[in-house]
Amino acid sequence: MTNIELSEIGTGFSDIPLGSQSVFRAALEALSYPGRPVKLEVTFEAPKAAPASSSGLLLALLEPGSLLWLSPSLVHTDAATWIVFHTDCKITPHQHEADFAWIKHWDELPALEGFALGTDEYPDHSTTCVIDLASSSATTSATPSIILTGPGIANTSTIELLGTTPVQVKGFAEQWAKNHASFPRGIDLFFATSTGLIGLPRTTRIQIAG
């Protein structure tokens, strides 16, 4: 992490109970209705290195002692200092022991199977991943969308503007198929957009559009 003055660290929730409850509700809605964008109300000062959506989600979910894995471009930023200061979480370099993972760029996304997948008896002992779409810049008309099916989706749901390349989308889809097949084990994932959250629980199947 980077060394910055305490005065330079942005504020947390202006009202901690209300702020946390608001984010919890948004996160629950996002996981209950996969693929549906859910707006996140911002009542805090987000770090410069990360969007308010992912910062707010982790601010609400992390507890003292929680283990957080950071993608390389987040490790030495104010985002790392900010989240540790406000939640008293611990940064771990080991994927497999992480309770949460914060990924800033698609090309920093490691193999999903390297995270904690939980067990059949304790499937909740798995890593929850957060990927920042808001910080991605590779979105083009050639970037494919993904189509979602499964619980919480009436027919299908589509996630567009993934901010990555077709090759990376294909690789992610292949990894997610393995993750889904591991049910009840497996990770749950949130995409953090510029305005809110999109949930992708392990119960959801995905395929590439077209």
Beta strands, then each sheet from edge to edge (+ up, - down):
strand 1: 38-39
strand 2: 67-70
strand 3: 90-91
strand 4: 100-103
strand 5: 128-132
strand 6: 146-149
strand 7: 157-159
strand 8: 188-192
strand 9: 196-200
strand 10: 205-208
sheet 1: 1+ 9- 8+ 5+ 4+ 2+ 3+
sheet 2: 7+ 6- 10+
end
